């Protein structure tokens, strides 16, 4: 069984304020990003059911990863090999700052993410 970590309230200290959009408790976990991807912080990830590895969630994937489940905390270059990556499994995030895979949008992922405890919010520049 995957260990999804414990709640963390120190994520803002990682200089990721630009991605956060509220104080809903954030739960962090370390996951394995599958080979062949270069992902930016804020990427919306899905989990491949058969391997328990993670990738950019694509709506037509068909391997389980089409369901958005997490937000990538830091950029990960898994071009040549699987890499560990830190993700948020819950929290409130600035919707316009997220990176979506093919055919996913804010509107198409908002409900699925909310069901997992990830809330997307529009932010207003001050």
N, C-alpha and C positions, 0 to 999 in steps of 0.2 A: 504494500500500500504506500502511496506517495505521502511524504510528510509535507504538509503545506505551511509549516512554520507557525509563528505566533504573531499576534498583533504588534504592529510597530507604529509609533507616532513620531519617529525621528527621520522619516524619509525626506522632509523638507531640508534637513541639514545636508543632504546629498546634492544640493543645488538643483533641485528639480521642481522648484516653486512654479515655474512656467507651465507645468503639466497638471498641477494640483488645483482643485476647484472647490474645496470644502474640507470640513473636519471629520467626515465620516471615517471611522477607524479603518486603517489600511492594514491588511495582512499581506506579508511578503513571503515569497518562497523561492527556492532555487530550483530551476528546471533545466532540462537538456534541450537545447535548440538544435534541430536536425541540420545536418550538413547541406551546404548549397545555398545559404542565405546570408545576406548582409542586412541586418535589421537596425533601424533607428530607435532610439528611446521613444516611447509612446506608441510603438507598434501594437496593434490588437492581435493577440495570439490565440490559436486553437491548439488542442491536444490531439495528436494522432492516437487513436484508441489502441491499435495493435502494438505499438512500440512505446507508448507513454512519452514520446518526444513531442516537442512543440515547434510550431512554425507560424508564419503569417497566416491568419485565418482568411481563406478564400471561400466564397460562398458556394462554389461548385466542387469543392474538394472531394467529398464523399468518403473520407477516411476518419471522420470524427472532428477533424480540425476546422471544418466549415462552421462549427459552433464557436463563436467568440467566447473566451473564458478568462483572459488575463491581459494585463497591460505591461509591456516590457519596460523595465526601469532604466536600463542603460543600453547603449548601442552594443550590438554583438556581431562580430564577423565570424561566421561559421562557414566560410567559403570552402575550406579544405577538410574540415572535420567537425564533428559534433562539438558544441561548446556549452558550458554552463552559462546560464543567464538568470538574473533576478527579475521576478515579476511581482506585480500586485494582483492579488486575488479579490480584494475588496477595496473600496475607496470612492472618492468623488474626483472626476477628472475633467479638464477643459476639453470639450468635444472637438473644437476646431484645431487642437494641437495633436490629435491622434493620427496615426498612420493606419489606413485601412487597406486590406487586400482587395483584389479584383472583385467587383460587384458588391462589396460591402460599403455602407455609408453610415453616417451618424444615425439616420432614421432606421436603417435596416438592422442595426445592431443594438440599438438602445434598449429594447425590451429584453433581449437575450442576456445582455450584460447586467441589467438590473436584477434579473432572476438569480444572478450569481453574486450580487452585492456590489456591483460596479455601476456607479451612477455617473452619467454624462451630463455636464452642465455647460450652457453657453456662458462665456465670461465677457465682461464688459471692461474695456480698457479705461483707466481713470486718468 
